Amino acid sequence: MSTRRTFMKQAGVAGAAALLLPSFACGTARKPVGLQLYTLRDQLPKDVKGVIARVGAAGYKEVETYGFDLKTGFWGMPAKDFKTLLRDNGLHAASGHMGVDSFIETGNTDELKANIEAMKTLGASYVTVAWLGEQVRKSADDYKKISEKFNQAGEMAKASGLGLAYHNHDFEFHKHGDTTGYEIMLKNTDPKLVKFELDLYWAVRSGNHPTKLFGAHPGRFVMWHVKDMDKLKPENNTEIGNGDIDFKEIFAKARQSGLEHFFVEQESNYRPNELDSIKVSFDYINKNLI
């Protein structure tokens, strides 16, 4: 029979164990591991069905798309057929990357509307701006204009049941006077309409610690790119756990970040190849971070 003393002893052990867990594990529902499909950009056009099957077999449950084309869809597949392919392999598209330079420069909404519709068809949560061309981000005023356009795009996404997010590289952290493009966007976008997908690698490489960003802007970083930095050549990526980035410290602040989805991404330095690399990264995250 369990006595009160036994119960208290067991509870104490359980409590101590909980203290050893990151807040991501003990205070937040377990998040499925996602993959940014750009990692497999050389393989997907050659065998989209086979590659997606390998992603599912590696253990991933979510993906983030890229490169949707109004004429050819996702590597020759219409959005509805691609959704079926993902579902058949135990996968779900939570977000999709897109470009919005034409919308920022001219106000043309064709590309934006097409991507919103595609992601709505996939049942995604977010449509995510992947990049800003150099011609649209030369000054602080440019970033203020970008912020205004993001708010407008966020309204359009919201009308379709989606959120809008922005994915960074390093250039957003360059100085414009006493601020940066990233700070301008954080300050001038509506938190209800515009979220951020923090690329952890680019944040670290640019000299910005992700946890400090979370503390300064809690709840804004609803998605992450989990990408590691090679120890010998920081310009290269590597499999998660093999590089220099302390992901345990970052994952411990998932709640403060506002994290909803995260995606492994690796753009270079695969060992021995892309499909084996994504398996190594999944296994490390599954064992050590969640």
Buried (B, 14 or more C-beta within 10 A) or exposed (E): EEEEEEEEEEEEEEEEEEEEEBEBBEEBEEBBBBBBBBBBEEBBEEEBEEBBBBBBEBBBBBBBBBBBEEEEBBBEBEBEEBBEBBBEBBBBBBBBBBBBBBBBEEEEBEBBBBBBBBBBBBBBBBBBBBBBEEEBBEEBEBBBBBBEBBBBBBBBBBEEEBBBBBBBBBBBBEEBEEEBBBBBBBEBBEEEBBBBBBBBBBBBBBEBBBBEBBEEBEEBBBBBBBBBBBEEEEEBBBBBBBBBBEBEEBBBBBBBBBBBBBBBBBBEBBEEEBBBBBBBBBBBBEEEBB
